[in-house]
Amino acid sequence: MSIPTEPIGSIPRPPSLLAALAGHAEGRVKDGELAARQEEAVADTIGRLERIGCPVVVDGEQAKPSFATYPVAGLESLDPDGAVIPFADGHTRQLPRLAEGPFRYATRADTYLLAARRHTDLPVKQAVIAPSALSLLYPPDGLDGYSREEFLDDLVAEAEADIRACLDAGAHVVQLDFTEGRLSLKLDPSGGLLDDFVALNNRVLERFTAAEHARIGVHTCPGGDQDSTHSADVDYVDLLPRLFRLQAGNFYVQLASEPDRERVLAVIADVLPADARIFVGVADPIDPVVETSEQVRDRVLEAARHIPPDRLGTCDDCGFAPFADDTSTSRETAFAKINARLEGTHLAAQALGL
């Protein structure tokens, strides 16, 4: 496709997997049975993406407990009472809290990538959590015998290894999920926390070459869980200039759900990084109405008035079910929206003569 188009990551889990996850949490389903249901869900997800013509596929995060916590799931050095993330509809998500050092990943994302590649010959994209999100695991009061500086050194090393393992395993692109970027401006409107997040992520990204940067991307959005957001009320334009300081070759920018897309696109055009490609969100996972291909086409053409077509791509605004238990969007709706993104992007490319 002459305008690249990619999914962001998560897709709602099928009923069989949701039932297995619930049973596993209650001790009724053993590890092997859960793994089998996850493998089936990955195969089904990739097969359906192939059938609707996705040029780049994902595993839908079918085996991840959540987009944010997969590296630490099962670690014994955690307590449950970490940072709380409030969403606009009143529900919350809570991160775990590091109880002792040293910090190490329990699971690396290449395990999901290798499992996905068994089911397809198409390029596979792999999402990883940004180190800035995991920095929130360290308790504000510190840990005896394990300083925050030591923790950040360990975190940077682990995040680099996570990305590098995916690149080495043949990922088409590795996408850092950076949803906490916009949220940070809600927590600290001065931008100091966001600057810290960007600096920490760049400590990892600067360890990669320019050729590797071309296969690394960053995704930003105001959160998406149970059809609600955590920071959509934060002015997007305050984030973008700092976001584009990240040393990545691709940026995946939630846009379909923005009330004033032209304003955001104008800012993107002003601060567009050299050699980076901007994937604009053209399908909104939170909106239950499936976009038409013509609506998607028009959103792409709108973006092309601000971003050179050779620097433009399309994506979904966010994952459709970043947390495994999120059933607010049906699996069928997710695939319908992805299909609309594909068809609309193709129509826009034709309209642009590409």
Secondary structure, DSSP 4 states (H G I P E B T S, - for coil): --S-EE--S--PPPHHHHHHHHHHHTTSS-HHHHHHHHHHHHHHHHHHHHHTT-SSB--TTTT-SBTTTGGGTT-TTEES---EEE-TTS-EEE--EE-SS----SS-THHHHHHHHTT-SS-BEEEEE-HHHHGGGS-TT-BTTB-HHHHHHHHHHHHHHHHHHHHHTT-SEEEEE-THHHHHHHH-TTSHHHHHHHHHHHHHHTTS-HHHHTTEEEEE-S--BTTB-SSTTS-GGGTHHHHTTS--SEEEE--TT-S-HHHHHHHHHHHPPTT-EEEEEEE-TT-SSPPPHHHHHHHHHHHHTTS-GGGEEEEESS-S-SBTT--SS-HHHHHHHHHHHHHHHHHHHHHTT-
